[in-house]
Amino acid sequence: MKLSTKGRYGVKAMVDLAIHYGEPSISIKCISERQNISDYYLEQLFSPLRKANLIKSIRGAQGGYSLSKPPAEIKIIDIMEVLEGPIEVSECLDNNNCNNIDCCSTRLLWGKIKDSIDNVMDNITLKDMVDDYDKMCKKKLEGVKNNE
């Protein structure tokens, strides 16, 4: 199972906005360069995120994008559901056309996997990801200082 670039790049771009939360709006070009995602593709991703009120756009020379609410209030599942829709582990979970539905142990497994994925995404916010980012940067900086 592999998430599409829509979900992966969308989360990367949202984390970028979260890292810079509270600063002036950020241009697509800046995010594109920092995250190595094409401007055009980011525009496509930001359109549904804006419609879902996860980000806001500001027009004009100093325009750009910013989060519409604090990073602690935006869960990863919010982003993924807008860009990917619900995560689908197996078709058998979503339709009842299986002729072995009452005693299929693999269906239970796929359900547990889906529940686990949903639970992780529902319990991680953009703030959590920014905190992880800050820890990684601090650790990297300490490593550089120790090697000097």
N, C-alpha and C positions, 0 to 999 in steps of 0.2 A: 504494500500500500504506500502510495506516495502522494503527498499533497501537491496541488498544482502551484505554478508560480504566482497565481493570483493570491492565494492565501499566504504563501511564504514571503513574497515581496511586499504584500500589503501589511503584514505584521512588521517587517523590517522598517518600512516607511513610517508606520505609526509609532514604533519605538524611537525612531529618529525625531519625530515631532515631540514625543514625550521627554526625551533627553533635553530638548530645547524649550520645554514648556515654560511659559512666563516671559519668554523673549519675544521680540517682534515676529510677525509672521515670516515663514520661511518659503522661499521660492522653490518651485518644482526643480529648477536647475540645481540648486544647492543640495537638495535631497538626492537627486539623481546622481550627482557626482560623488557624494559621500557613500551612497549605498550601491553604486554601480548598477543602476536600473535606468532604462531609457526614459526620457522625459515623456514621450508619447504614452508609454505603458503606464507610468505613474498617473497621468491624466485620466486614463481609463479606470484605474483602480480608485482614484480619489472621487470620481463622480458618484458611485454608489455609497461610498463612505460619507460623503457630504449629504446625500439624500437621507441617509440613516442618522444624520445629526451627530456623527462621531467626530467630524472635522468641520471647520468653517473656512471659507475662502474670503480673502480681501483683495479687491481689485485695485489696479493702479500701479504706479511706478514702485511704490514700497509694498506692494501686495504680495500675497503668498497664502500659505496655509498654516493653520494652527489647530490644536485640539479644541473641540467645543466644550469640553469639561476636563477637570483634573485627571491626570493619569491614573490615580487610585480608583476612579469611577468607571474606567473602561476596562472590561475584561477581554481576554483574548477570544473567548467564545463569541463576543459581540462582533468583533472584526471578522472572524472566520465565517460566521453565519451570513454576514452581508456579502462577503466575497466568494465563498465556496458553497453556501447553503449548509444544511446539516451534514455532518460527516457520516458517510455511508460505509460501513465495514462489509456488509453483505446484503444482497438484495432480499434474502429470505427474511430479514428482520422487518422489511417494509411492506412485504406482501404476504398474503396467507395462502399462496398457491402451492405451497409445499405439501406433498402427499404424506409426509412423515412428521408433520409439525408437532404432534402430541408426544413424540418420543425421540426427538432429534437432539442429541447431546452437543453437536457442533453448533446448532442454533443458539444454545445457551452460552457457549464459548464466545461466539460473535457478539452476543448481547453484552457480555461482561467486558469485552474489549471496547466496544462502543461506549459503554457507561464509564469506563476508566478514562478514555480520551476526553469525553465530554466533561467529566469531573475535573480533570487537570486544567482544561481550557476555561472552565467556569471559576476556578479558584486562583488563577493567575491574572493579575492586572498589569497594565502598562507600567505602573509604579514599581511593581515587583521586578519587572524586566530591567527598568532603569537602575534599580538597586543592585541587581546582578551585574549590570554593565559597569557601574561605579566600582564594585568590588573587584571585577576583573582588571579594570584600568589601574586601580590602586595596587593590586598584586603585581601587575606588569611593571609599574613604575618602581616598586620596591625591588623587583628583580634586576632592573636596569641599574639602580643605585648600588645594589650589592655587588654587581659585576664591575663597577668602576674602580 
